[in-house]
Amino acid sequence: MYGDNKYSGVLCDMQSDQTVGIRKLKKGQKIMLKGVCKGFLKDAILLNCMLIN
């Protein structure tokens, strides 16, 4: 699902212990995550992210 601009998005650098949860995700699935926002230009950049249930 896109917001107002389908050419921008979110880039997430995930924590290494999140691999199992990431592999279970489906295309188009809505998720919640927590991370440190490093900034944004065209895309938002989040570091050290983890999935939130």
N, C-alpha and C positions, 0 to 999 in steps of 0.2 A: 504494500500500500504506500502510495506516495503522498507527500504533503502538497503544498502549493507549487513546489519546484521539483520535478522529477529528475533533475540533473544534479541535485545535491543529496548528500546522505550522511551517514555516520560511520566513521572508521574506528574500530575498537581493537586495542591491543589487549588480549585476554591474559589472565593469570594462567600459569602452566597447569594448575590443578583443575581447570575448568574443561579439559578435553572431553571427558565422558559426557558432560551435559551438552556441550556444543555438538557432538556427533548425533545426539538425539533430536536436534532441532529440524523442523521441516520448513521448506521454502514458503514464505508468506506468513509464517507463524509470528504472532506478536509476543515479544518478550520484554522483561524488565531487567535492567542491568545497572550496576553501580561502578563508577570509575572516576578518574581524575580528568576533568576537562582541560586539555592542553591548549585549546583555541579552535578557531574555525575561520575559514575563508569561504570556499565553496562547500566543503564538508566539515562537520564537527569532528574533532579528534579527541578520543577518550583513551586514557592509558590505565593500565593495571585494573582492568575490568573483571567483574564477576557477575554471573547470572543470579538474579534474585527470584525466588519462588513466589 
